[in-house]
Amino acid sequence: MERFYRFADITFRITGNDCDMYREDGVLAPFRVTEQMPDHSIHYEIVENLPKPEGECTFKGERIMVFRNGDTQLSCMGDTALLPEGAHTQIRRQGKETRVRVLRKEVPDRIKPRLVLNTLEAEHHIVQHGGLLLHSSFIRVEDKAILFTAPSGTGKSTQAELWRKYRGAEVVNGDRTAVRVEGEKVMAYGIPYCGTSGISKNARLPVAAIVCLSQAPENRIEALRGLRAFRNVWAGCSVNVWDKEDVDRCTNTVMETICRVPVVHLACTPEEPAVQTLEEYLREE
């Protein structure tokens, strides 16, 4: 099996044995492209046993251990208490190729699309191609993107839905956005990661604003600049903290982003006046 997907201007080639691989679902399908030169290739295998990790352990976190051996990175996934011997999945990345091995007891039927997304290492590839992965709801308003970012449960999806209901905005993604600096513009890309929102569309739009949300009894808005803007955007970024190069690249991209687009704090209610407050501010800007 061979399939190609493209998002954030990155082309991925996915291969594996036909009998073991997934049937395409509605999340991946919008990003399917015809055969083209890939930026990165990922091969999937279902195996009976996983090889012993080699190299230096550079990170141990919740359900993952990372090893480095020269220019090869090996990520072992599973129960932290059992790692690395008790891993159920290994992701071995070297250059532009990755090999993913999964224990058969973990996938007795076949490799599912969700596993592909979980092992694609999108946050790494997006950062390496000059972008960042932002935890945000992404809406289209007059062919521009507004990105709502905040900790889970703060109201990103609520504000996106208010804009859809009262201003006819299109929700492109309910949970994640790839952001890339392209010259003097900052572009937002829809990607096949959408959390529990279920909304994931393929789109590319210039960013009008990044809106950092908090809940409040009344609506207030203020511009964020300098360190405050950086901290709020950085807080929403998904980045491999064990990879210094990824962290450095993401840091630079956040700094370039906040210099090119408005970053604001919107303290808001879950009602239409919050839409009006942001709308009026952006109109003046």
N, C-alpha and C positions, 0 to 999 in steps of 0.2 A: 504494500500500500504506500502511496506517495500523495501528499497533499501540500498545498501552498497557502499560507495565510499572510496578510499584510495589514499592519496597523502601526500608527505613529511613524509611517514611512520606513518601516522595517519589515523585510520579507523573511518568513520562517518556512523552512522545508521540514515536513513531518513524515517520517518513514517508520515502518514496522511490518511484521508478518501479517498478511491479510486476515488470517483466522483469529488473531489476537486483538485486532484494533477496533476502535470505536465506530459506531454509526454517527455521522455528523448531526449535531443538534442545533437549535435555534440561536445559541450564543455564538458559536464559532462560524456558522454559515455566512453571516453578513460580511465576514472578513476573508472569505475564500477568494483566491485569485487563480488565474491560469498559471501554468508553469513559467517560472522566470528565475533569474539568477538570485539565489538566496543570500541574505546577510548572515544567516545562521541556520545550521541543520541539526535536527534532533531525531535520534533513532531510539525507538522503544522496544524493549525486550521483556518478556515474562520468563523468569528463571526459577529454578528450584532452590538455588543457594546464591548468596551474595559473597563476593570476594572480600578478604580482609582489607581494611583501609591501609594505605601506605602514606607516609609523609607526616608532617607536623600538624597537630590539632590546633587550629587558629581560633576556633569559636565553638562554644557549647551553649545552646539556648534551649528554649522550650520546643521539644520535639525535633531538634536538628543539631548535628555536629558537622563542622566543616574542617577538612584536611587540605593541606597544600603539599604538593610534591613537584618541585620545579614549576613548570608553567601549567600544571594540571590542578584543578580544584575538584575535590570530591565532597559532595554534601550527602550525609546519611540522615534519613528521616525515619522517625518512629518514636516510641516512648522514651523520654529522656533517661529514665532510670535504667533502661536496657541498652542504650547506645554505647558503642557502635555495633556490638555483636548482635543486638536485637533489632537492628534496622529492618524495615520492610521495603525501603526504596533507596536507591543510590543514584545520584546525578553526577556524572563525571564529565566535566567541561574542560576542553582543551582547544584554544584558538577559536575557530568558527564552527566547531563541532561539539555536540553533546551526546552522550549515550546514557539513557535512563534505563535502569534495571529494576524490576519490581518482582517481589516474591509472588509465586503463583497462589499461595494461600491468601494473599491480600486481594488478588483479582482472579477469583476462580473462573469467571466467565470470560471477560475481555477488558482491555484498558478502556476506561471511560473518558469522555471529553473533559470532565472535571479534573481527572488526574493529569491530563495533558496541560491544562491551564495552571494547575498547581506546581508543575515541574518545568514549566517553560522558562522560568527565571526572567519574567518580563521586566521586573524592576531593574535588573542588571542591564539588560539589553537597551532599554529606553535611556538609562543614564549614560551608557557607553556611546549612544548615538546623539548625545547633546540634549537630552530631555530630562524630565522628571515625572514620576508617577504620583499624582496628587489625589488624596482621599477627598473626593468632592462630588457634588451633584452638578451636572453639566447641562445647561439649557441653551437653546438657540433662540435669540431675540433679534429680529431684523438682520439675519445673517451674521450675527456676532455671538460670541460665547460669553455667558456669565457663569462663573464657577463659585458655588457655595461650599465652603470648607469649614469643618468644625469637628470636634469629637463625636463619636457615634451617639445617637440619641438626642443631639442638640436641636435638630430640626432642618437638616439639609434637604431631605426629601420633601418636608412640609413646605419650605419656601419655594422649591422647584414646582411643586404642585400648585401653589397659589399663583405663580406666574403662568402656568399652563391654563388654569381655570379663568383667571381674570384678564390676562393679556394675550392669550393664544400662543404662548411660547411652546416650543417643542422640547421635551425632555430627551436628551441624547443619551445620557448615562446617569443612573441614580446613585452611583457610589464611587466611581474612579474616572480619572481623566489623565491622559498623557499630555504633557505640556512641553513644547519645544520653542526655543528662541531661534527665529529665522530672520537674520538681519535686524531691522528695527522693530519687527513685529514679533508678537508672541502668539503661537498657534495652539489651539486645543484640538485633541484627537479623541474620537470615540474609540474604545478598546473593548475586548470581550471579557471584561471583568466588571461585574455590576452588583456584587453583594446580594442582599435579599431583595433588592428593588426589582430585579427581572428586566430592567430596561437597559439595553446595550445596542446602540446603533453606530453605524460606520459614518463618521462625519469628520470634517476638518474645517475649523473656523477660527478667525482672529479673536483673541480674547479682549473683551471690553472691560472686564474688571474681575478681580478675585475678591470675593466677599467672605470675610471671616465672621461667623455667626456666634451669638450668645442669646440666651433667652432673657426677656425682660418684661416688666408690666407695661412699658410704653416703648415706642420706636425712637431710636436715636442712631445717628450715623456719624462717623468721623473717619478722616483719612489716616492711614497708617504709613509711616515713613521710616526709613533707616532701620535700626535694630528691631523696632516693634513690628514692622512689616516682615522683616526676615524671620523673626521668631514664629510669627503666626503662619506663614507659608511653610516654613521648615517643619513645623509641628504636624502638618498634613502629608508630608512626603513619606513614601515607602522606599527605604534604601537599605542595602545590606551593610549593617554597621560594622561587620567584620572585614569589609573590603575597603581599605583606605582610599584606593583610586576611585571607587564608586562614591564614597563620601565626599571626596574632594571635588569630583565632577558635579555632583548634585548641589553642593554648596555654591559653586560658581554659577550654575544655572539658576538657582534661586536668586542670587544677587543680580544677575542680568535681568531676570523676570521682573523683579520689583522696581527696577529702574525704567521699565518700558510700559508697564500697565498699572492702572490704579489698584491699590490694595486698600480695602476699607473694612472697618469693623461695624457691623450692623447688629445692635442690640434690639431685639424685635419680639413682637407677639406673633402667634400663628394665624394671623388674619390679614385681610386685604390691605389695610393701611401700611403694613410692612412693605408691600410691593410699591405702593405710592412713594414711600420715603426713599427707597433705593432708586426708583425711577426718576424722581425729581433731582436727586443728587447726580446721577449719571448724565441727565440732560444738561445740567449746569456745567459739568466737567467737559 
